[in-house]
Amino acid sequence: MGIGLLSNGSVVVGEHINNRVSIFDSRGNFVRHVGVGQLSNPRHLFVDSDDNILMADYSNSCIQVFKSDGSLVKTIGAGQVSGPSDVCIDLDGRILVSEAATDRISIF
């Protein structure tokens, strides 16, 4: 669930069933997995202007932010969101999170 593009043209794909994110180069060749062992039922994702991957991590009830090299940058909303299903960043740089479990939108 979810797809995004890195600035170099690589494609970022969220894999809900496999609990990970996969990155493919612009020709479709596999590059790496991201979030293996860290994500639980990931939903949609968003790639920011710095090529960070924001992942709505449904069962862990947070947004996990990864660099495109796979390293974890930070976790957002832990203890504050419930069942996040989508994430994006608005023009003012705020992170918006839709929560399926509570039918609300949280802003960070």
N, C-alpha and C positions, 0 to 999 in steps of 0.2 A: 504494500500500500504506500503510495507516494512516490514521486519522482522529481528530480531537480537536476540542474546543470551547474557544474563548476566553471570558473572563468576560463579554463583551458579546453572546454568543450566536453569534458568527461561527464558521464551520466551517473547520477546517484539514484539508487533504487531501494526503497524500503521493503523489507521482506518480513511481513507479519508472521507467517507460519514458522520461518526459520530464526526468528528473533535476532535479526541483524540487518545491516545496510550493506549493499554491494555497490562497488564503484567499477565502472567500465570506461575505457578510453573512448575517444570520439569514433573509433572504428569498430567498437563493440567488443574489444578484448577485455577480459577480466583483469582488474588491477588489484583489488583487495577487498576484504570484508572489514566492516567497522561495527563496533558494539557487541561483538561476540562475547557471551557470558555476562553482559551488562544490561541488555535490553530484554524486556518481557512483554510480549504482545505489542510491539511498536506499531503505531498507526501512521499518520501522515508526517511528512518532513518538509523542511524549508531550508534552502541554502542562502546564507546571507552574502553581503558584498565582499566579505573577507574569506569566502569559501568555507565558513564554518557550517556544519550540518546540524540543524536543530531537529531533534527527533521527539515526537509525542510518544512517550513511553507509557502506554495505557495501564498495564498491571503494576508498574512501579510508581504510578501516580506522580510523574514529574516530566520535565523536558530535559533531555540530555543533549549537551552540546559537544560535538566532536570536531576536531580538525580533520581536513581531508586526508591526512596521513594516518588517521585512525585513533589518535590520542584523545582522551577525554579532556575537555576544557573545563566544564562545570556542569552542575545540575541546577535546574531552576524549578521552583515551585514545590519542592518536596515538603509534604505536610500542609500545603496550601491548595493544591489542586486534586481533583478526584477523577480518575479515568480520562486523562487528556486524549482527545482524538484528532486534533489538528493544531497547527502552530504557524504563525507568520510574524513578520515584523512590519510595522506601519512606517509611514514616511517620517515620523518623529523618532524612530528607533525603539519604540515600545514593542515588547513581545506580547502578542495576543494568543491566548490559549483557549480553544473551545473544549469544554468538558462534557463528555457524553453522560457520565454518571450523575451529574448535577444539573444538566441543561443550562449552563451558564458560560460566560466568557470572562476569563481573568486577564488582567493586564499587568505586566511587569516592566 
